[in-house]
Amino acid sequence: MPSSTRPLSLLFLLASLLLSVVGQAVAQRPTPKAGTPAKLPVALDSSKVYNFVERMPEYPGGGIKVFTTEFLREFRSASASAGCSAPSPVFVSLTVGPSGTIYDVKSVKNWSAQQNLPKLSAACETALVTAASKLSRFTPGMQNRRRVAVTLTVKLGEGTP
């Protein structure tokens, strides 16, 4: 082999070796099936519940306004069938889990000096849980690129956004 073609053949050899190594690395990486959503990383500390995160949970179809409207509609239906009459407004604390499901639903006492709302009856508390179970899942909250549980407090009733 002439000496002028040796560097060129060595260059092609190195390039083909590099391409084969890169090709193997890409081939070993799993590719998602068409039409399936990308999997998000799950929270490492699943016991921690946040009050505020980098990306708050989002309700499908329009955010918190749609959520409170649907929640109020379901709560009115559930409370009517449970036979309880809830005061208005009702402040509700709930947790949106890493999967977007709603849990730990309970009423919150309003400590405002202007309004002294009575504690909800057990039937109304049950109606809150029933109403929450009929709602769509949230897009979960994110912290450090991980799905996390987030506690929200919403107002149902008078002046609901």
N, C-alpha and C positions, 0 to 999 in steps of 0.2 A: 504494500500500500504506500503510495507516495506520501511524503511528510505534510503536504499542503492539505490533504483530505482527512488526515488523522484528527485535528481539532474539530472539524466539522462533524465527523462521525461520532466523536466523543460527546459533542453537544447534543446530537440527536439521541444518543443512548441515554444521557442524563434526563432529557426532556421526556422521553417515553417512560422512563422509570418513575419520574415525578407524576406524570399523568396516571399511571397505573396505581400508585399509592393513593392519590386523591380520589380516583374512581372507586377504589375499594372502600374508602372512608365514606363516600357519599352513598354507595350501595348498601352499607351496613346501617345507615340511618333510616329508621322506620318512617314511612310516608303515610299520612292519614288517607282513608278512603274518601272518594269524592262524595260530597254532600254531608259529611259528618263534621260537627263543630270541633275546633281545636280544643284539646284538653288544657284547662288552666291548672296551675299548681295549687295544691290544697294547703291550707294553713298548717304550719308546723305545730303551733300551740293551739289546739282546737278548743281548749278550755277558756281562753281569753276572749272576752266580749268587749269590743271597743264602743266608745260613744261617738267618735269622729275618726274618719280614715281618709286616706288620699283620694279615693274614689268611693263616694257614698253609694249605698244600694239604690238601684233605680227600678221603679215599677214600670212594667211594659205598657205602652200605649199613651204615655203622657206624664209620667212622673208622679209627684206627691199629690197633685190636684186630682188626678184620675183615681189614685189609690184611695184618698179620703172619701171621694164620692162613692166609689164601689163599696168600700168598707162600711160607710154609713147606711147604704141601701141594704146590704146583707145583715147589718146589725139590727136595723129596724124590723126586717123580716124575721130574724131569729128571736128577737125580744118579744115580738107579737105572738109568735108560736109558743114561747116559753111563759107567756103571761106576765111579763114584768114591764113596768113603765119606767124607763130610764130618764134621768134628768138630762137637760140639754144645756150646755155642752157636756160631753164626756171626754176626759183626757185619757188616752190609752198608751201604755208602754208596751212595746213588742220587740222581739229580737229577730233579725233576719240572719239566718245561718249561712255558712259557707256555700251551701248548695242553693241558697235563695229561698228556702222554706221559712215560713213564719212560725215562731214558737214563743213560749213564755209571754203570753198575752194577758194583760191585767190592767185594770183601771188605776189611775193615779189620782190621789186626792189633790184638789185644787187649793193651794194655800193662799190664793189671792184674797186681799182684804175686801175687795169689792163683791166677790161671790163666795158663798160658803155652800158648796155642793155636798149633798149627802153621800155617804158611802153606798156603792152599788150593792144590790142584793146578790145572793149566790146565783139566782136564776139569771140575772143580768150579766154577771161575770161569765157564766156558762154560755150565754148568748154571744158575748164577745169572742170567746174561743171558737164557737161554732161559725160565726161570721168570718173570722180570720182563716179558718180551714177551707172556706169556699173560694178564697181569692187566689189569683195567679201567683206564681213564684216571681220573686224579684230577681234582677241581675245582681249577684252578690257584691258586697263591698270589697274593695281591694286595698291592701296595705303591703308595701314592698313586693309588689307583683304576686301577692298571694291572696286567695279568697279568705275572708275572715268574717266572723259574726259581729254584727253591729246592732246596738240598741237604738230604737227610734221612739219618739213620743209624738203622737198626733192628736189633734183636736177633732172630735166628731160632734157635729151639731151646729149650733148658732155660729155663724161667721166662719164656717169651714171653708178653707181656701178653694 
